């Protein structure tokens, strides 16, 4: 197991190197640069900037240098732990991202736990009670959950909360706690607000995982080893939970690699609709304004999460199914 994990960890810097090239190419792909976008914004508001001033700023930010030089300087800063300077905010990217990262991780983990806590029991129940009323009801909820866009679900739940419970749920804090330092009361206020966006993000994933769990478990329940265990008179739930459920987890565990970054990036639209102070709107604004170093740093974090998620998936798969460890 240790050799298996070390082998995967050795690939981490290589993958991050290739991802850094891809991320830099993506943020540089749109025509123009941050100053082009900034000057266009000034012109739209009736203001202007002299050509000499623009050239001076382009030289100051290093935007007049070849792309390869800009990339090498960016990577050099990353290797020293420096995420660069935001061209728009004129603040270190590490500070901007750090302010939003905790709430983003809290929301993502909350959604992740909700998804698995609901999907696993629902999938097991549906598989062991196939064609029952509850199975059909869960199937309808799953189809609705997959088919409904997250932003629409957020709008509907916000309207229901306001219309029937007189609760206005936007943001992650009440107005009196939004700018206040962290305290026990602020954590309680966060828990009062975070459940709705977490539920919105979890519904689609719950619907998909429930269907996958149901299908995998149904396949395992019909295999000879399960029939043999039943023929020996073992308790039905003991038979189901000991081996079929464990094997049915494999496809679900393998999705963690893309599920973690999807929770982070997928919250972008929901965060915009619900006015959530997380990293999604920050990335959107950086991309729109071509704040390349800020956008590149956030995208690289997404890539890092993908690698970490894949590593977790591999380790859990090896633990769940020894055949994978043996190359079977």
The 8 nearest C-alpha neighbors of each residue, nearest first, counted from 0:
[[1, 3, 2, 4, 324, 317, 314, 318],
 [2, 0, 4, 3, 5, 6, 314, 7],
 [3, 1, 5, 4, 0, 6, 7, 8],
 [2, 4, 0, 6, 1, 5, 7, 324],
 [5, 3, 1, 7, 6, 2, 8, 0],
 [6, 4, 8, 2, 7, 3, 1, 9],
 [7, 5, 3, 9, 4, 8, 2, 10],
 [6, 8, 4, 5, 10, 9, 3, 11],
 [9, 7, 5, 11, 10, 6, 4, 12],
 [10, 8, 6, 7, 11, 5, 12, 13],
 [9, 11, 8, 13, 7, 12, 14, 6],
 [10, 12, 8, 14, 9, 13, 15, 7],
 [13, 11, 15, 14, 10, 16, 9, 8],
 [14, 12, 16, 10, 15, 11, 17, 9],
 [13, 15, 17, 11, 16, 12, 18, 10],
 [14, 16, 18, 12, 13, 17, 19, 11],
 [15, 17, 13, 19, 14, 18, 12, 20],
 [18, 16, 20, 14, 19, 15, 21, 13],
 [17, 19, 15, 21, 20, 16, 22, 14],
 [20, 18, 22, 16, 17, 21, 15, 23],
 [21, 19, 17, 23, 18, 22, 24, 16],
 [20, 22, 18, 24, 19, 23, 25, 17],
 [23, 21, 25, 19, 24, 20, 295, 18],
 [22, 24, 20, 26, 25, 21, 19, 27],
 [23, 25, 21, 27, 22, 26, 28, 20],
 [24, 26, 22, 28, 27, 23, 21, 29],
 [25, 27, 23, 28, 291, 24, 22, 295],
 [28, 26, 24, 25, 29, 23, 291, 30],
 [27, 29, 25, 26, 24, 30, 23, 31],
 [30, 28, 27, 31, 26, 32, 25, 289],
 [29, 31, 28, 32, 27, 35, 289, 36],
 [32, 30, 35, 29, 33, 36, 34, 27],
 [33, 31, 35, 34, 289, 36, 30, 62],
 [32, 34, 289, 36, 35, 290, 37, 288],
 [35, 33, 37, 36, 32, 38, 57, 53],
 [34, 36, 32, 38, 37, 33, 31, 39],
 [35, 37, 39, 33, 34, 38, 288, 40],
 [38, 36, 34, 40, 39, 35, 33, 41],
 [37, 39, 41, 35, 40, 36, 34, 42],
 [40, 38, 42, 36, 37, 41, 43, 35],
 [39, 41, 37, 43, 38, 42, 36, 44],
 [42, 40, 46, 38, 44, 43, 39, 47],
 [41, 43, 45, 39, 46, 44, 40, 47],
 [44, 42, 40, 41, 45, 39, 46, 38],
 [43, 45, 41, 42, 46, 40, 47, 39],
 [44, 46, 42, 43, 41, 47, 40, 39],
 [47, 45, 41, 42, 44, 48, 43, 40],
 [46, 48, 42, 41, 49, 45, 38, 44],
 [49, 47, 50, 52, 53, 38, 46, 41],
 [48, 50, 52, 51, 53, 47, 54, 38],
 [49, 51, 53, 52, 54, 48, 55, 47],
 [52, 50, 54, 49, 53, 55, 48, 56],
 [51, 53, 55, 49, 50, 54, 56, 48],
 [52, 54, 50, 56, 55, 51, 57, 49],
 [55, 53, 57, 51, 56, 52, 58, 50],
 [56, 54, 52, 58, 53, 57, 59, 51],
 [55, 57, 59, 53, 58, 54, 60, 52],
 [58, 56, 54, 62, 60, 55, 59, 63],
 [57, 59, 61, 55, 56, 60, 63, 54],
 [60, 58, 56, 57, 61, 55, 62, 54],
 [61, 59, 57, 62, 58, 56, 86, 63],
 [62, 60, 58, 63, 59, 64, 57, 69],
 [61, 63, 57, 64, 60, 58, 69, 32],
 [64, 62, 61, 58, 57, 65, 60, 54],
 [63, 65, 62, 61, 68, 66, 69, 58],
 [66, 64, 68, 67, 69, 63, 62, 70],
 [67, 65, 69, 68, 70, 64, 62, 27],
 [66, 68, 70, 69, 65, 71, 64, 72],
 [69, 67, 71, 70, 66, 65, 72, 64],
 [68, 70, 66, 72, 67, 71, 73, 65],
 [69, 71, 73, 67, 68, 72, 66, 74],
 [72, 70, 68, 74, 73, 69, 75, 67],
 [71, 73, 75, 69, 70, 74, 68, 76],
 [74, 72, 70, 76, 71, 75, 69, 77],
 [75, 73, 77, 71, 76, 72, 70, 78],
 [76, 74, 72, 78, 73, 77, 71, 79],
 [75, 77, 81, 73, 79, 74, 78, 72],
 [78, 76, 74, 80, 81, 79, 75, 82],
 [79, 77, 75, 76, 80, 74, 81, 73],
 [78, 80, 76, 77, 81, 75, 82, 74],
 [81, 79, 77, 78, 82, 76, 75, 93],
 [80, 82, 76, 77, 83, 79, 78, 93],
 [83, 81, 77, 92, 93, 296, 80, 76],
 [84, 82, 81, 92, 91, 292, 85, 76],
 [83, 85, 91, 92, 90, 86, 89, 292],
 [84, 86, 89, 88, 87, 90, 293, 92],
 [85, 87, 89, 290, 88, 84, 33, 292],
 [86, 88, 85, 89, 290, 288, 33, 285],
 [87, 89, 90, 85, 86, 84, 91, 95],
 [90, 88, 85, 86, 87, 84, 91, 92],
 [89, 91, 88, 85, 84, 92, 94, 95],
 [92, 90, 84, 93, 94, 85, 83, 95],
 [91, 93, 95, 94, 84, 85, 82, 83],
 [92, 94, 96, 91, 95, 97, 82, 81],
 [93, 95, 97, 92, 91, 96, 98, 90],
 [96, 94, 92, 98, 97, 93, 91, 99],
 [95, 97, 93, 99, 98, 94, 100, 92],
 [96, 98, 94, 100, 99, 95, 93, 101],
 [97, 99, 96, 95, 100, 94, 101, 102],
 [100, 98, 277, 278, 96, 97, 102, 101],
 [99, 101, 103, 97, 102, 96, 98, 104],
 [102, 100, 104, 103, 99, 105, 98, 97],
 [101, 103, 105, 104, 100, 99, 277, 106],
 [104, 102, 100, 277, 106, 101, 105, 107],
 [103, 105, 107, 101, 106, 102, 108, 100],
 [106, 104, 102, 108, 103, 107, 109, 101],
 [107, 105, 109, 103, 104, 108, 197, 102],
 [106, 108, 104, 110, 109, 105, 262, 111],
 [109, 107, 111, 105, 110, 106, 104, 112],
 [108, 110, 106, 112, 107, 111, 105, 197],
 [111, 109, 197, 201, 113, 107, 108, 112],
 [110, 112, 108, 114, 113, 109, 107, 115],
 [113, 111, 109, 115, 114, 110, 116, 108],
 [114, 112, 110, 116, 111, 115, 117, 109],
 [113, 115, 205, 201, 111, 112, 117, 116],
 [114, 116, 118, 112, 117, 113, 119, 111],
 [115, 117, 113, 114, 118, 112, 119, 120],
 [118, 116, 115, 114, 119, 113, 120, 121],
 [119, 117, 209, 205, 115, 121, 208, 114],
 [118, 120, 122, 121, 115, 117, 116, 123],
 [121, 119, 123, 122, 118, 124, 117, 116],
 [122, 120, 118, 124, 119, 123, 125, 209],
 [121, 123, 209, 213, 212, 125, 119, 120],
 [124, 122, 120, 126, 125, 121, 213, 127],
 [123, 125, 121, 127, 126, 122, 128, 120],
 [126, 124, 134, 128, 122, 123, 129, 127],
 [125, 127, 213, 123, 129, 124, 128, 217],
 [126, 128, 124, 125, 129, 123, 217, 216],
 [129, 127, 125, 126, 131, 124, 130, 134],
 [128, 130, 126, 131, 125, 127, 134, 124],
 [131, 129, 134, 128, 135, 132, 125, 133],
 [132, 130, 134, 133, 129, 128, 135, 125],
 [131, 133, 135, 134, 136, 130, 137, 128],
 [132, 134, 136, 135, 131, 137, 125, 128],
 [135, 133, 125, 131, 137, 132, 136, 130],
 [134, 136, 138, 132, 133, 137, 139, 131],
 [137, 135, 133, 139, 138, 134, 132, 140],
 [136, 138, 140, 134, 139, 135, 133, 141],
 [137, 139, 135, 141, 136, 140, 134, 142],
 [138, 140, 136, 142, 141, 137, 143, 135],
 [141, 139, 137, 143, 138, 142, 144, 136],
 [140, 142, 206, 144, 138, 139, 143, 137],
 [141, 143, 139, 145, 144, 140, 146, 138],
 [144, 142, 140, 146, 141, 145, 147, 139],
 [145, 143, 203, 141, 142, 147, 146, 206],
 [144, 146, 203, 142, 143, 147, 206, 141],
 [145, 147, 143, 144, 142, 148, 203, 141],
 [146, 148, 144, 145, 143, 149, 152, 151],
 [149, 147, 151, 150, 152, 146, 145, 144],
 [148, 150, 152, 151, 153, 199, 147, 269],
 [149, 151, 153, 269, 152, 148, 268, 154],
 [152, 150, 154, 153, 148, 149, 155, 147],
 [151, 153, 149, 155, 150, 154, 156, 148],
 [152, 154, 150, 156, 151, 155, 157, 199],
 [155, 153, 151, 157, 152, 156, 158, 150],
 [156, 154, 152, 158, 157, 153, 159, 151],
 [157, 155, 159, 153, 158, 154, 160, 152],
 [156, 158, 154, 160, 155, 159, 153, 161],
 [157, 159, 155, 161, 156, 160, 162, 154],
 [160, 158, 156, 162, 161, 157, 163, 155],
 [161, 159, 157, 164, 166, 158, 162, 163],
 [160, 162, 165, 166, 158, 167, 159, 164],
 [163, 161, 159, 165, 160, 158, 164, 166],
 [162, 164, 159, 160, 161, 165, 166, 158],
 [163, 165, 160, 166, 161, 162, 159, 167],
 [166, 164, 161, 162, 163, 160, 167, 159],
 [167, 165, 161, 160, 164, 168, 162, 163],
 [166, 168, 161, 169, 165, 160, 157, 158],
 [169, 167, 166, 157, 192, 170, 160, 161],
 [170, 168, 273, 274, 167, 171, 275, 192],
 [169, 171, 275, 274, 172, 273, 168, 276],
 [170, 172, 192, 189, 193, 275, 169, 173],
 [173, 171, 177, 189, 170, 176, 188, 174],
 [172, 174, 176, 175, 177, 188, 171, 170],
 [173, 175, 177, 176, 172, 178, 170, 179],
 [176, 174, 173, 177, 179, 178, 172, 185],
 [175, 177, 179, 173, 174, 178, 172, 185],
 [178, 176, 174, 172, 179, 175, 173, 171],
 [179, 177, 176, 180, 175, 174, 172, 181],
 [178, 180, 176, 177, 181, 175, 185, 182],
 [181, 179, 182, 178, 176, 185, 177, 183],
 [182, 180, 185, 179, 183, 186, 184, 176],
 [183, 181, 185, 184, 186, 180, 179, 187],
 [182, 184, 186, 185, 187, 181, 188, 189],
 [183, 185, 187, 182, 186, 188, 181, 176],
 [184, 186, 188, 182, 187, 183, 181, 176],
 [187, 185, 189, 183, 188, 184, 190, 182],
 [188, 186, 184, 190, 189, 185, 183, 191],
 [187, 189, 185, 191, 186, 190, 172, 184],
 [190, 188, 186, 192, 191, 187, 172, 171],
 [191, 189, 187, 193, 192, 188, 186, 194],
 [192, 190, 188, 189, 193, 187, 194, 172],
 [193, 191, 171, 189, 190, 194, 172, 195],
 [192, 194, 190, 195, 171, 196, 189, 197],
 [195, 193, 197, 192, 196, 198, 190, 191],
 [194, 196, 198, 197, 193, 199, 192, 156],
 [197, 195, 199, 198, 194, 193, 200, 153],
 [198, 196, 110, 194, 200, 195, 199, 106],
 [197, 199, 201, 195, 196, 200, 194, 202],
 [200, 198, 196, 197, 201, 202, 153, 195],
 [199, 201, 197, 198, 202, 110, 196, 149],
 [202, 200, 198, 110, 114, 204, 199, 203],
 [201, 203, 205, 204, 199, 144, 200, 198],
 [204, 202, 145, 144, 206, 205, 201, 207],
 [205, 203, 207, 201, 206, 202, 208, 114],
 [206, 204, 114, 202, 118, 208, 203, 207],
 [205, 207, 141, 203, 209, 204, 208, 144],
 [208, 206, 204, 210, 209, 205, 211, 203],
 [207, 209, 211, 205, 210, 206, 118, 212],
 [210, 208, 122, 118, 212, 206, 207, 211],
 [209, 211, 213, 207, 208, 212, 214, 122],
 [212, 210, 208, 214, 213, 209, 215, 207],
 [213, 211, 122, 209, 215, 210, 214, 208],
 [212, 214, 122, 126, 210, 216, 211, 215],
 [213, 215, 211, 217, 212, 216, 210, 218],
 [216, 214, 247, 218, 212, 217, 213, 211],
 [215, 217, 219, 218, 247, 213, 214, 212],
 [218, 216, 220, 214, 219, 215, 126, 213],
 [217, 219, 215, 216, 220, 221, 214, 222],
 [218, 220, 216, 243, 221, 222, 217, 215],
 [221, 219, 217, 218, 222, 216, 225, 243],
 [220, 222, 219, 218, 223, 217, 225, 226],
 [221, 223, 219, 220, 224, 225, 226, 218],
 [224, 222, 226, 225, 227, 221, 220, 228],
 [225, 223, 227, 226, 222, 228, 221, 229],
 [226, 224, 228, 227, 223, 222, 220, 229],
 [225, 227, 223, 229, 228, 224, 230, 222],
 [228, 226, 230, 224, 225, 229, 223, 231],
 [229, 227, 225, 231, 230, 226, 233, 224],
 [228, 230, 226, 232, 231, 227, 233, 225],
 [229, 231, 227, 232, 228, 226, 233, 225],
 [232, 230, 228, 229, 233, 227, 226, 234],
 [231, 233, 229, 230, 234, 228, 235, 227],
 [234, 232, 229, 231, 228, 235, 238, 237],
 [233, 235, 237, 236, 238, 232, 229, 239],
 [234, 236, 238, 237, 233, 239, 229, 232],
 [237, 235, 239, 238, 234, 240, 241, 233],
 [236, 238, 234, 240, 235, 239, 241, 233],
 [237, 239, 235, 236, 241, 240, 234, 233],
 [240, 238, 236, 237, 243, 241, 244, 235],
 [239, 241, 244, 237, 238, 236, 242, 243],
 [240, 242, 238, 239, 237, 243, 244, 245],
 [241, 243, 245, 244, 240, 246, 239, 238],
 [244, 242, 246, 219, 245, 239, 247, 216],
 [245, 243, 247, 240, 246, 242, 239, 216],
 [244, 246, 242, 248, 243, 247, 241, 319],
 [247, 245, 243, 248, 244, 249, 242, 320],
 [246, 248, 244, 215, 216, 245, 249, 243],
 [247, 249, 251, 246, 245, 250, 252, 244],
 [248, 250, 252, 251, 247, 246, 316, 253],
 [251, 249, 253, 252, 248, 254, 247, 211],
 [252, 250, 248, 253, 254, 249, 208, 212],
 [253, 251, 249, 254, 250, 312, 255, 248],
 [252, 254, 250, 312, 251, 255, 249, 256],
 [255, 253, 252, 256, 251, 257, 258, 250],
 [256, 254, 258, 257, 308, 253, 252, 312],
 [257, 255, 309, 308, 254, 305, 258, 312],
 [256, 258, 255, 259, 254, 260, 305, 261],
 [257, 259, 255, 261, 256, 260, 254, 262],
 [258, 260, 262, 261, 257, 255, 308, 256],
 [261, 259, 263, 262, 301, 258, 304, 305],
 [262, 260, 258, 264, 265, 263, 259, 257],
 [261, 263, 265, 259, 260, 107, 264, 266],
 [262, 264, 260, 261, 265, 266, 107, 259],
 [263, 265, 261, 266, 267, 262, 260, 279],
 [266, 264, 262, 261, 267, 263, 268, 269],
 [265, 267, 269, 264, 270, 263, 268, 262],
 [266, 268, 279, 270, 265, 269, 264, 280],
 [269, 267, 271, 270, 266, 272, 150, 265],
 [268, 270, 266, 272, 150, 271, 267, 273],
 [271, 269, 275, 267, 273, 268, 274, 272],
 [270, 272, 268, 274, 269, 273, 280, 267],
 [273, 271, 269, 270, 274, 268, 150, 153],
 [272, 274, 169, 270, 275, 271, 269, 170],
 [275, 273, 170, 271, 270, 272, 169, 276],
 [274, 276, 170, 270, 273, 277, 171, 271],
 [277, 275, 99, 274, 170, 278, 171, 270],
 [278, 276, 99, 103, 275, 279, 102, 100],
 [277, 279, 281, 99, 280, 103, 100, 282],
 [278, 280, 267, 282, 281, 277, 266, 283],
 [281, 279, 283, 282, 278, 267, 284, 271],
 [280, 282, 278, 284, 279, 283, 285, 277],
 [283, 281, 285, 279, 280, 284, 294, 286],
 [282, 284, 280, 286, 285, 281, 287, 279],
 [283, 285, 287, 281, 286, 282, 288, 280],
 [286, 284, 290, 282, 288, 294, 283, 287],
 [287, 285, 289, 283, 284, 288, 294, 282],
 [286, 288, 284, 285, 289, 283, 290, 36],
 [287, 289, 285, 290, 286, 36, 284, 33],
 [290, 288, 33, 286, 291, 287, 285, 32],
 [289, 291, 285, 288, 293, 86, 33, 292],
 [292, 290, 294, 289, 293, 26, 295, 285],
 [291, 293, 295, 294, 290, 296, 83, 85],
 [292, 294, 296, 295, 85, 291, 290, 92],
 [295, 293, 291, 297, 285, 296, 292, 282],
 [294, 296, 292, 298, 293, 297, 291, 22],
 [295, 297, 299, 293, 294, 298, 292, 82],
 [298, 296, 300, 294, 299, 295, 293, 301],
 [299, 297, 301, 295, 300, 296, 294, 302],
 [298, 300, 302, 296, 301, 297, 295, 303],
 [299, 301, 303, 297, 298, 302, 304, 296],
 [302, 300, 298, 304, 299, 303, 260, 305],
 [303, 301, 299, 305, 304, 300, 298, 306],
 [302, 304, 300, 306, 305, 301, 299, 307],
 [305, 303, 307, 301, 302, 306, 260, 308],
 [306, 304, 302, 308, 303, 256, 307, 260],
 [305, 307, 309, 303, 304, 308, 310, 302],
 [306, 308, 304, 310, 309, 305, 303, 311],
 [309, 307, 256, 305, 311, 310, 306, 255],
 [310, 308, 256, 312, 306, 311, 307, 305],
 [309, 311, 307, 313, 312, 308, 306, 314],
 [312, 310, 308, 314, 309, 313, 315, 307],
 [313, 311, 309, 253, 315, 310, 314, 252],
 [312, 314, 316, 310, 311, 315, 309, 317],
 [315, 313, 311, 317, 316, 312, 310, 318],
 [314, 316, 318, 312, 317, 313, 319, 311],
 [317, 315, 319, 313, 318, 314, 320, 312],
 [318, 316, 314, 320, 315, 324, 319, 323],
 [317, 319, 315, 316, 320, 314, 321, 324],
 [320, 318, 316, 317, 315, 321, 245, 246],
 [319, 321, 317, 322, 318, 316, 323, 246],
 [322, 320, 324, 323, 317, 318, 325, 319],
 [321, 323, 327, 325, 320, 324, 326, 317],
 [324, 322, 326, 321, 325, 327, 317, 320],
 [325, 323, 321, 322, 317, 326, 327, 320],
 [326, 324, 322, 323, 327, 321, 317, 320],
 [325, 327, 323, 324, 322, 321, 317, 320],
 [326, 322, 323, 325, 324, 321, 320, 317]]
